[in-house]
Amino acid sequence: MTPVEAQKRIAELTELIDRYNHEYYMNDRSLVSDYEFDALLRELMDLERAYPDYALPTSPTRRVGGEVNKTFKQVEHRFPMLSLGNTYSIAEIEDFESRTRKLLDGTAFSYTCELKYDGVAIGLTYRHGELVQAVTRGNGTVGDDITANARTIPTIPLKLKGDYPDDFEVRGEVVYPFEAFEAMNRQREAEGDEPFANPRNAASGSLKLQDSAECARRKLLFCAYFVMLPETEASTVGDTPLSTHYGRLEAAKQWGFKVQPYIKECRNIEDIRFFIDFWDKERWELPYGTDGVVIKVNQTDLWDRLGMTAKSPRWAIAYKFKAEQVSTPLESVSYQVGRTGIVTPVANMQPVWLGGTTVRRATLNNADFMAKLDLHEGDSLLVEKGGEIIPKIVGVDLSQRKPDAQPIAYTTVCPECGTPLVRAEGEAGYYCPNQDGCLPQLLGHLEHFVSRKAMDIDSLGSERLRLLYDAGLVRNVADLYDLRREQLIGLGTDTAASIQEKGADNILRAVEQSKQVPFERVLFALGIRYVGEVGAKKLARYFGNIDALMQAPVMELAMVEDVGDVTAMAVYDYFADTAHRAVVDRLRAAGLQMQVVENRVSNRLEGMTIVVSGVFEHFSRDEIKASIEQHGGKAAGSISGKTTYLLAGAKMGPEKLKKAEKLGVPILTEEEYVKLIES
């Protein structure tokens, strides 16, 4: 085949496969068999490999994945992704409708009612008809760039059709269809992995996978629910008006998007009630999760007139369906041990279909919750999904209890190591005190130590840590710094976590780099009970080094800001253990940072408390907080009468602005802040 012939064939195959994909995912029509489709896709991949210069940026092979993203860049939304006001009450929907009519004062308008999908909201930016960026909702102002993974979703068009705007954004929901979700969970269980809890969390996790090829295998779907058009855009697409929300979604269909088919234009509250009542019953027949109905004013030119509240638009509201409740027999109670030793009881139930997924297990929270339920063997449990996500036990169907059923008592010993459980005063949970000899605690401690906010040894996940433990190479965190290349190569050859030469080099490199992690993060990584990120930072700065901290009495520990008596006792007990001191000595010998390195640049902000809000041009949020501390100030999270300044970036939170104005807290711009620290 000549280069000219190859270029022509690549273009033909691209167009043909795009058409087959569109018919299959948008219109539920299979024009060719799976075998024929796969053959065409393989031919295109082979040609693009042989003639890479002729591969089109919108090629369907880009959906197969293959890109690896170690970090997801944060991106500011051009327009904030607002949250809607929620209600479970029809009366509040009636109030919304009445209030809207009053505000519009005789203006003719209609509503749209559409299903609220139970998935992950994202925004897609298109320029010149091609997908250029996909961003998660994040906090509504800033989200994560997930473009590589979004390209793998077949209902996200890479190139648009017809008469589309030159630069615009489409928003929608990424959902995990029940059938694909159940199939994935069956596969995970067959491979010995923990099944996913629910479709929404699985969809969210899939979008943040580092390997886009793995995301492609998840079979996610995207459904558009909103079109953000520039003000200068044309008023119609063909015969479709763009002056209404309904018309914009109809236009999106013409451009190649999958738009939810369950949308209806409504004229009054009776139409809205009918739509809600119908789908409250019929939603369980849908192939993916929905948790409510979104009602919007249809005419987009009225949105500005209706305006906003502090958090949400006045032209839209979401009605949430009440949680479905089922009854299913209890088969057994098991117990899980967490990283800190907390023992959580879990109800293992007869599998039951609930809210679009098969539910087999649900937490029983703690001993007090079990006692309140008065749980007996063989009880039928009442289960519902809290917020349509997590299965939650809400009671016992006493009418189903057998007369001779025996009460179930909370365990008194650790289910993993047999150590008698203890319960701290004022706490709800029992815990296993054998933190250095209980396997789940050991592995959990290792996972915490290597996590991103601790030592950030990103080449060691939970499966690889288990490999190292099973091979006898790692029993505590200090052992990580004794690992040698020849010990690692070839471990776990029959598992997905196997370690080859490149993997071994990556692990050793990450371990070596972790020696530069500052002392406060090393202290956090030790996993001392009750000591979180903030507490570790306060302790590190108060004592300055590990020796002073290890020798501190309980009374002095409790004097540290934000460290109470309970945490102080936990720190004291931790360092009173000779085994823990030995680990610290080995970590010190390995080269870890065991004292605060003074990085103060100036005292210009000495005594000042500054709250940061919004997005900044020259700093990330972490960088600007670090800058405040380097100049002697304190970066706080909430505004109070003690706040010196509110440092406000673009798209700052309206509630913080409102509170700052109420308390008379001065507001700094980024430019004013830079002048302040440089003055």
C-alpha positions in Angstrom: 0.0 0.0 0.0 1.4 3.4 -1.0 1.3 6.3 1.5 -1.4 8.0 -0.6 -3.6 4.8 -0.5 -2.9 4.5 3.3 -4.0 8.1 3.9 -7.2 7.5 1.9 -8.0 4.2 3.7 -7.4 5.8 7.1 -9.9 8.5 6.3 -12.4 6.0 5.0 -12.1 3.7 8.1 -12.3 6.7 10.5 -15.6 7.9 8.9 -17.0 4.3 8.8 -16.2 3.4 12.4 -17.5 6.7 13.6 -20.8 6.0 11.9 -21.1 2.5 13.3 -20.3 3.9 16.8 -22.9 6.6 16.5 -25.6 4.2 15.4 -24.7 1.7 18.2 -24.4 4.1 21.1 -26.9 6.8 20.1 -29.6 4.9 18.3 -29.1 1.4 19.7 -28.6 -0.1 16.2 -25.8 -2.6 15.3 -25.0 -2.1 11.6 -22.2 -4.8 11.7 -21.3 -7.7 13.9 -18.8 -7.3 16.7 -16.3 -9.4 14.8 -16.6 -7.1 11.7 -16.3 -4.0 13.8 -13.2 -5.2 15.6 -11.6 -6.2 12.3 -12.1 -2.6 11.0 -10.7 -1.1 14.2 -7.7 -3.4 14.1 -7.0 -2.4 10.4 -7.2 1.3 11.3 -4.9 0.8 14.3 -2.3 -1.1 12.1 -2.4 1.6 9.4 -2.0 4.4 12.0 0.9 2.6 13.5 2.5 2.3 10.1 1.7 5.8 8.9 1.4 7.9 12.1 1.5 11.2 10.2 -1.9 10.4 8.7 -3.6 9.5 11.9 -6.4 12.0 12.6 -6.6 13.7 16.0 -10.3 12.6 16.2 -9.6 9.0 15.2 -11.8 6.4 17.0 -8.7 4.5 18.0 -8.1 7.4 20.5 -11.1 5.8 22.5 -9.1 2.7 23.1 -6.9 4.6 25.6 -3.3 4.0 26.3 -2.3 7.4 27.7 -0.9 7.4 31.3 -1.6 10.4 33.4 0.3 10.6 36.8 -1.3 13.8 37.8 -4.6 15.5 36.9 -4.0 19.2 36.3 -6.6 21.5 37.9 -8.5 23.8 35.6 -10.7 26.8 36.3 -14.1 26.6 34.7 -15.0 29.4 32.3 -18.4 29.4 33.9 -18.9 28.1 37.4 -20.6 24.6 37.6 -23.4 25.6 40.0 -25.2 23.2 42.3 -29.0 23.2 42.4 -31.2 23.7 45.3 -32.6 20.3 46.4 -35.9 19.2 47.9 -37.7 16.0 48.8 -41.0 17.9 49.1 -43.6 18.5 46.4 -44.9 21.4 48.4 -41.5 23.1 47.9 -41.7 22.5 44.2 -45.1 24.2 44.2 -43.5 27.1 46.1 -40.7 27.3 43.4 -43.3 27.3 40.6 -45.4 30.0 42.3 -42.4 32.1 43.1 -41.1 31.9 39.5 -44.5 33.0 38.1 -44.5 35.9 40.5 -41.0 37.0 39.6 -41.7 36.8 35.9 -45.0 38.8 36.4 -47.1 37.7 33.5 -44.3 36.8 31.0 -45.1 33.7 29.0 -42.8 30.8 29.8 -42.6 27.0 30.2 -40.5 24.5 32.2 -38.4 21.5 31.3 -38.5 18.4 33.5 -35.6 15.9 33.1 -34.2 13.0 35.0 -31.3 13.8 37.4 -28.7 11.1 36.7 -26.8 9.5 39.5 -23.3 10.0 38.1 -20.4 12.4 37.8 -20.8 15.9 36.3 -18.2 17.0 33.7 -17.8 19.8 31.3 -16.6 19.3 27.7 -15.1 22.2 25.6 -15.2 22.0 21.8 -13.4 24.3 19.4 -13.8 24.2 15.7 -15.9 21.0 16.2 -13.3 19.0 18.1 -13.1 18.0 21.8 -10.2 19.9 23.4 -10.8 19.5 27.1 -12.9 17.6 29.6 -13.0 18.8 33.2 -14.7 17.4 36.3 -17.1 19.6 38.4 -14.6 19.7 41.3 -15.7 22.4 43.7 -17.7 24.2 41.0 -14.9 26.7 40.4 -11.9 24.4 39.7 -12.0 20.8 38.4 -9.6 18.1 37.2 -8.6 17.8 33.6 -9.6 14.3 32.6 -9.5 14.7 28.8 -7.5 11.5 28.1 -10.0 9.4 30.0 -13.1 11.3 28.5 -11.9 10.4 25.0 -12.4 6.7 25.8 -16.2 7.2 26.5 -18.0 6.3 23.3 -20.9 8.7 23.7 -18.5 11.7 23.9 -18.1 12.8 20.3 -14.5 13.6 19.4 -15.6 15.5 16.3 -19.0 17.1 15.9 -21.4 17.0 13.0 -23.6 19.6 11.3 -23.8 23.3 12.1 -22.2 23.7 15.5 -20.8 26.7 17.4 -17.1 27.4 17.0 -16.3 27.5 20.7 -18.7 26.3 23.4 -19.1 23.9 26.3 -21.5 21.0 26.9 -22.1 19.7 30.3 -23.5 16.3 31.3 -23.3 13.3 33.5 -20.9 10.3 33.2 -22.8 7.2 34.4 -21.9 3.5 34.9 -24.8 1.4 33.4 -26.0 -1.2 35.8 -25.2 -4.1 33.5 -21.6 -3.0 32.9 -21.2 -2.3 36.6 -22.4 -5.7 37.7 -20.2 -7.4 35.1 -17.2 -5.4 36.3 -17.9 -6.4 39.9 -18.3 -10.1 39.0 -14.9 -9.9 37.3 -13.3 -8.2 40.3 -14.6 -10.8 42.7 -13.4 -13.6 40.4 -9.9 -12.1 40.5 -10.0 -11.7 44.3 -10.5 -7.9 44.3 -13.0 -6.0 46.4 -16.2 -5.2 44.4 -17.1 -1.5 43.8 -19.6 -0.1 46.3 -21.9 1.6 43.8 -22.0 2.8 40.2 -21.5 6.5 41.0 -18.3 6.0 43.0 -17.1 3.5 40.4 -17.7 6.1 37.6 -15.9 8.8 39.6 -12.9 6.5 40.3 -12.8 5.4 36.6 -12.5 9.0 35.4 -9.4 9.5 37.7 -7.6 6.3 36.6 -4.0 7.0 35.5 -4.2 4.5 32.6 -6.8 5.6 30.0 -6.9 2.1 28.6 -8.3 0.8 31.9 -10.9 3.6 31.8 -11.9 2.5 28.3 -12.6 -1.0 29.6 -15.1 0.3 32.2 -17.8 1.0 29.5 -18.9 4.3 30.9 -21.6 6.5 29.2 -21.9 10.3 28.9 -25.3 12.0 28.6 -25.5 15.7 27.9 -27.9 17.9 30.0 -26.7 21.4 29.4 -25.3 23.5 26.5 -23.3 26.7 27.4 -23.4 29.0 24.3 -21.5 32.3 23.8 -23.8 35.3 23.8 -22.9 36.1 20.2 -24.0 32.7 19.0 -26.7 32.3 16.3 -30.3 31.9 17.6 -31.0 28.8 15.6 -29.4 25.6 14.3 -31.3 24.8 11.1 -34.9 24.9 12.3 -34.1 24.3 15.9 -34.3 27.5 18.1 -31.4 28.0 20.7 -33.4 30.3 22.9 -34.7 27.5 25.0 -33.0 24.8 27.1 -35.1 22.2 25.2 -34.0 23.5 21.8 -30.3 23.5 22.8 -30.5 19.9 23.8 -32.2 19.1 20.5 -29.4 20.9 18.7 -26.8 18.9 20.7 -28.4 15.7 19.3 -27.8 17.0 15.8 -24.1 17.7 16.7 -23.6 14.1 17.8 -24.3 14.0 21.6 -26.3 11.5 23.5 -29.0 13.5 25.2 -31.2 11.9 27.8 -34.5 10.9 26.1 -36.6 11.5 29.2 -37.1 15.2 29.0 -40.5 16.9 28.7 -41.7 20.5 28.3 -44.2 21.3 31.0 -46.6 24.2 31.2 -47.7 24.2 34.8 -47.4 22.5 38.2 -49.8 19.8 37.2 -47.5 18.7 34.3 -44.5 18.8 36.7 -46.3 16.7 39.3 -47.3 14.1 36.7 -43.7 13.8 35.4 -42.3 13.4 39.0 -45.0 10.8 40.0 -44.5 8.8 36.8 -40.7 8.5 37.1 -40.8 7.9 40.9 -42.3 4.5 39.9 -40.7 3.8 36.6 -37.0 4.8 37.4 -36.2 1.2 38.5 -36.6 0.1 34.9 -33.9 2.4 33.6 -30.4 1.0 32.7 -28.6 3.4 34.9 -29.2 5.3 38.2 -31.3 8.3 38.6 -32.0 10.0 42.0 -34.5 12.8 41.1 -36.0 15.2 38.6 -34.5 18.6 37.6 -37.0 21.4 36.8 -35.7 24.4 34.8 -37.3 27.5 33.3 -37.1 26.6 29.6 -36.5 30.1 28.1 -32.8 30.9 28.6 -33.3 34.7 28.2 -35.2 34.7 31.4 -32.4 33.1 33.5 -30.6 36.4 34.1 -33.9 38.1 35.0 -34.6 35.4 37.7 -31.0 35.6 39.0 -29.2 33.6 41.7 -29.2 32.9 45.4 -25.9 32.7 47.1 -25.4 29.1 46.0 -27.8 28.2 43.2 -29.8 29.6 40.3 -33.4 30.7 40.9 -34.5 29.3 37.5 -33.9 25.7 38.4 -34.5 23.2 41.2 -34.0 19.5 41.8 -36.6 17.2 43.3 -34.9 14.2 45.0 -36.7 10.8 45.1 -37.1 9.3 48.5 -34.8 6.4 49.2 -36.1 2.9 48.3 -36.4 0.5 51.2 -36.3 -3.3 51.1 -36.3 -6.1 53.6 -33.7 -8.9 53.4 -32.6 -11.6 55.8 -29.4 -11.3 57.8 -27.0 -14.2 57.1 -24.1 -13.3 59.4 -22.2 -10.5 61.1 -18.5 -10.1 60.3 -15.9 -7.6 61.5 -13.4 -5.4 59.7 -10.3 -4.0 61.2 -9.2 -0.6 60.0 -5.7 1.0 59.9 -6.1 2.6 63.3 -7.5 -0.6 64.8 -11.2 0.4 64.8 -13.3 -2.7 64.5 -16.4 -2.2 62.4 -19.3 -4.7 62.3 -20.7 -5.6 58.9 -24.1 -7.2 58.1 -23.8 -9.9 55.4 -27.3 -10.2 54.0 -29.2 -12.3 51.4 -28.5 -10.5 48.1 -31.2 -8.0 47.2 -31.7 -5.6 44.3 -31.8 -2.0 45.7 -31.5 1.2 43.7 -30.0 -0.3 40.7 -27.4 -2.6 42.3 -27.2 -5.9 44.1 -26.7 -5.3 47.9 -25.0 -8.0 50.0 -23.4 -6.1 52.8 -23.9 -2.9 54.8 -22.2 -1.5 57.8 -23.6 -1.9 61.3 -21.4 1.1 62.4 -20.5 0.1 66.0 -21.5 -1.8 69.1 -24.0 0.9 70.2 -25.8 0.8 66.8 -26.0 -3.0 67.1 -27.4 -2.7 70.6 -30.0 -0.1 69.5 -31.2 -2.5 66.7 -31.4 -5.3 69.2 -30.1 -7.6 66.5 -31.0 -11.3 66.5 -29.9 -14.2 64.4 -31.8 -14.5 61.1 -33.4 -11.0 61.5 -34.9 -9.4 58.4 -33.1 -6.1 58.0 -34.7 -2.9 56.6 -32.2 -1.5 54.1 -32.3 1.7 52.1 -29.7 3.7 50.1 -28.7 6.9 51.8 -28.7 9.6 49.1 -29.2 6.7 46.6 -25.5 5.7 47.1 -24.5 3.8 50.2 -26.7 0.9 51.5 -27.8 1.8 55.0 -29.5 -0.4 57.6 -32.4 1.6 59.1 -34.2 -1.0 61.2 -35.3 -4.6 61.8 -38.6 -6.0 60.6 -39.7 -7.4 63.9 -42.7 -9.1 62.4 -40.3 -11.6 60.7 -38.3 -12.5 63.8 -38.4 -16.1 64.8 -39.5 -16.8 68.4 -36.3 -18.8 69.3 -33.9 -16.3 67.6 -30.8 -15.6 69.7 -29.4 -12.1 70.3 -26.1 -11.2 68.5 -23.5 -9.8 70.8 -20.6 -7.6 69.6 -17.3 -9.4 69.4 -14.9 -9.0 72.4 -11.7 -10.0 70.5 -10.1 -8.8 67.3 -11.3 -11.0 64.4 -7.8 -10.9 62.9 -5.3 -11.5 65.7 -7.5 -12.5 68.7 -6.4 -9.6 70.9 -9.1 -8.4 73.4 -10.7 -5.2 72.2 -10.6 -2.0 74.1 -12.9 1.1 74.1 -11.6 4.5 74.9 -13.8 6.7 77.1 -16.2 8.8 75.1 -15.7 6.9 71.8 -18.3 4.8 70.0 -16.0 2.2 68.6 -13.9 -0.6 70.0 -10.4 -1.0 68.7 -7.7 -3.6 68.6 -4.6 -2.3 70.6 -2.2 -4.7 68.8 -1.2 -2.2 66.2 2.2 -3.8 65.5 1.0 -7.4 65.3 -2.4 -7.2 63.6 -2.2 -7.7 59.9 -4.9 -5.2 58.6 -3.3 -2.6 60.9 0.2 -3.4 59.6 -0.8 -3.2 56.0 -3.0 -0.1 56.6 -0.1 1.6 58.4 2.2 0.8 55.4 -0.4 2.2 52.9 -0.8 5.4 55.0 3.0 5.8 55.2 3.5 5.7 51.4 0.3 7.8 50.6 0.6 11.1 48.7 0.0 13.4 51.7 2.5 11.4 53.7 5.8 10.1 52.1 4.4 10.1 48.6 6.0 6.8 47.5 3.6 6.4 44.5 5.1 3.2 43.1 3.9 1.2 46.1 0.2 0.5 46.1 -1.7 -1.8 48.4 -1.2 -4.9 46.3 2.6 -4.4 46.0 2.8 -3.7 49.7 1.1 -7.0 50.4 3.6 -8.7 48.0 6.5 -7.3 50.1 4.8 -8.3 53.3 4.1 -11.9 52.1 7.7 -12.2 50.9 8.9 -11.2 54.4 10.7 -8.1 53.1 8.6 -5.5 55.0 7.2 -5.7 58.5 7.3 -2.1 59.4 7.8 1.2 57.5 11.6 1.3 58.2 12.0 -1.9 56.2 11.1 0.0 53.1 14.5 1.8 53.2 16.4 -1.5 53.3 14.9 -2.9 50.1 17.4 -3.9 47.4 16.8 -4.2 43.7 17.6 -7.9 43.5 14.9 -8.6 46.2 12.2 -6.8 44.2 12.7 -8.1 40.7 10.4 -11.1 39.9 8.1 -10.7 42.9 4.4 -11.6 42.2 5.0 -12.9 38.7 1.4 -14.3 38.6 -0.3 -11.1 39.7 -1.1 -7.7 38.3 1.1 -6.1 40.9 4.2 -8.1 39.8 7.5 -6.2 40.0 10.0 -6.3 37.0 13.2 -4.4 36.5 11.6 -1.1 35.6 9.1 -1.4 38.5 11.9 -2.2 41.0 13.8 0.9 39.8 10.7 3.1 40.2 10.1 1.8 43.7 13.7 2.5 44.8 13.7 5.9 43.2 10.5 6.9 44.9 11.8 5.6 48.3 15.0 7.6 47.8 13.1 10.8 46.9 10.9 10.4 50.0 13.9 11.2 52.1 13.4 14.9 51.1 9.8 15.0 52.6 9.7 17.6 55.4 9.5 16.6 59.0 5.8 17.5 59.5 4.8 15.0 56.8 7.2 12.4 58.2 5.4 12.8 61.5 2.0 12.5 59.9 3.2 9.4 58.0 4.0 7.6 61.3 0.3 7.1 61.7 0.0 8.1 65.3 -3.6 7.7 66.5 -5.5 11.0 66.3 -2.6 12.9 64.6 -3.8 14.2 61.3 -2.0 16.6 58.8 -2.8 19.7 60.8 -1.9 18.2 64.1 1.4 16.8 62.8 2.3 20.3 61.4 1.5 22.0 64.8 3.5 19.4 66.8 6.5 19.6 64.4 6.7 23.4 64.5 6.2 23.5 68.3 8.9 21.0 69.2 11.2 21.5 66.1 12.6 18.0 66.0 11.7 14.4 66.8 13.9 14.1 69.9 12.2 17.0 71.7 8.8 15.5 70.7 9.6 12.0 71.9 10.8 13.4 75.3 7.8 15.7 75.8 5.5 15.1 78.8 1.8 14.8 78.3 1.1 18.2 79.8 3.4 20.0 77.4 2.0 18.0 74.4 -1.5 19.1 75.4 -0.4 22.8 75.3 0.2 22.7 71.6 -2.5 24.5 69.6 -5.2 22.2 68.3 -3.8 19.2 70.3 -6.1 18.2 73.1 -5.7 15.8 76.0 -6.7 12.7 74.0 -4.2 13.3 71.2 -1.5 14.3 73.6 -1.9 11.0 75.4 -1.8 9.1 72.1 1.4 10.8 71.1 3.0 10.1 74.5 2.0 6.4 74.4 3.3 6.0 70.9 6.8 7.2 71.7 6.8 5.4 75.1 6.9 2.1 73.1 10.5 1.0 72.5 9.6 -0.7 69.2 8.3 2.6 67.9 11.4 4.5 69.0 13.5 1.8 67.2 11.6 2.4 64.0 12.2 6.2 64.3 15.9 5.6 64.9 16.1 3.4 61.7 14.2 6.1 59.7 16.6 8.7 61.0 19.6 6.5 60.0 18.0 6.0 56.6 18.2 9.8 56.0 14.6 11.0 56.6 14.0 14.5 57.8 13.6 14.5 61.6 13.7 18.3 62.3 12.0 21.3 61.0 13.9 23.1 58.3 13.3 26.8 58.8 12.1 28.2 55.5 10.8 31.5 56.7 11.5 34.3 54.2 10.4 37.2 56.3 8.4 38.3 59.3 6.1 40.7 57.2 3.0 38.7 58.1 3.9 38.1 61.7 0.8 37.9 63.9 -1.6 38.0 60.9 -4.3 35.3 60.2 -5.2 35.1 56.5 -8.0 33.1 54.9 -7.6 32.1 51.3 -10.5 31.7 48.9 -10.8 31.4 45.1 -8.3 30.8 42.2 -5.1 32.7 41.8 -3.1 33.6 38.7 0.5 33.1 40.0 -0.1 30.7 42.9 -1.8 27.4 43.5 -3.8 27.3 46.7 -1.2 25.2 48.4 1.6 27.6 47.2 -0.1 30.7 48.5 -0.8 29.1 51.9 2.9 28.1 52.1 3.8 31.6 51.1 1.8 33.1 54.0 3.5 30.8 56.5 7.0 31.6 55.0 6.4 35.2 55.7 5.3 34.5 59.3 1.5 34.5 58.9 -1.1 31.9 59.7 -3.2 30.4 56.8 -6.7 29.7 58.3 -9.6 27.9 56.8 -12.5 29.9 58.0 -13.3 33.5 58.7 -13.7 34.8 62.3 -13.3 38.0 64.2 -9.6 37.2 64.5 -9.0 37.1 60.7 -6.7 39.8 59.5 -7.4 39.5 55.8 -9.4 37.6 53.3 -7.1 36.9 50.4 -9.6 36.7 47.5 -8.9 35.1 44.1 -11.2 34.7 41.1 -14.5 32.9 41.7 -14.1 33.1 45.4 -16.8 31.6 47.6 -19.8 33.9 48.1 -20.4 32.8 51.7 -16.8 33.8 52.7 -17.2 37.1 51.0 -20.5 37.7 52.8 -19.1 36.8 56.2 -15.9 38.9 55.7 -18.1 41.9 54.9 -20.3 41.3 57.9 -17.3 41.1 60.3 -15.5 43.9 58.6 -12.5 41.8 57.5 -10.4 43.6 54.9 -10.1 41.9 51.5 -6.8 41.5 49.7 -6.4 40.9 45.9 -3.6 38.7 44.7 -1.7 41.8 43.5 -2.1 43.5 46.9 -0.9 40.4 48.7 2.3 40.3 46.5 2.9 44.0 47.3 2.3 43.3 51.0 5.0 40.5 51.3 7.4 42.5 49.1 7.0 45.8 50.9 
